[in-house]
Amino acid sequence: MNALLRLYPASYRREFGDEIADAHREATDGASRTTRMREAADIAGHALRMRLGLGSAGRTGRLLAAVAPFAVIAVGVYTMFLTRLTFSALRTADRTGDIGSVVLTGAGGAAALVGVVLALTGRWASGTWTALAGLTASTALQILRPGLGLEPRSTV
């Protein structure tokens, strides 16, 4: 526990160290190894936010909390743009029969949109991770599209 407490800034550790240690001890008393690891990761994440000044008491933390839903919406819109762009490229290149690309594009876009809906309806952690996974899949397809032979053919 001392190693986890050292992750906090010294002033925060002096003020709240005993309280954090007691809460950790209560949460992990008789818990499984997975639960103890999850609690340790939570404490490490909180310590990192405190070191970066991103706590809910700070101005930056409140700003990021207010902007986060708009960032999630932007991810959803960007993913929809990538999905539409890929479908247009497939149609232009007469490659609509390339089922692998269509499935990957559709799955990435759908996952991102499901993640956005989840995040905005209260499932923030699972929603943001799902949206990130969908955005990554859609972006990867855009990057790999020339290598997959999905670029439009020249008509010259």
Secondary structure as GFF3:
##gff-version 3
##sequence-region A 1 156
A	DSSP	alpha_helix	2	5	.	.	.	ID=ss1
A	DSSP	alpha_helix	10	28	.	.	.	ID=ss2
A	DSSP	alpha_helix	33	52	.	.	.	ID=ss3
A	DSSP	alpha_helix	59	92	.	.	.	ID=ss4
A	DSSP	alpha_helix	99	120	.	.	.	ID=ss5
A	DSSP	alpha_helix	124	144	.	.	.	ID=ss6
###
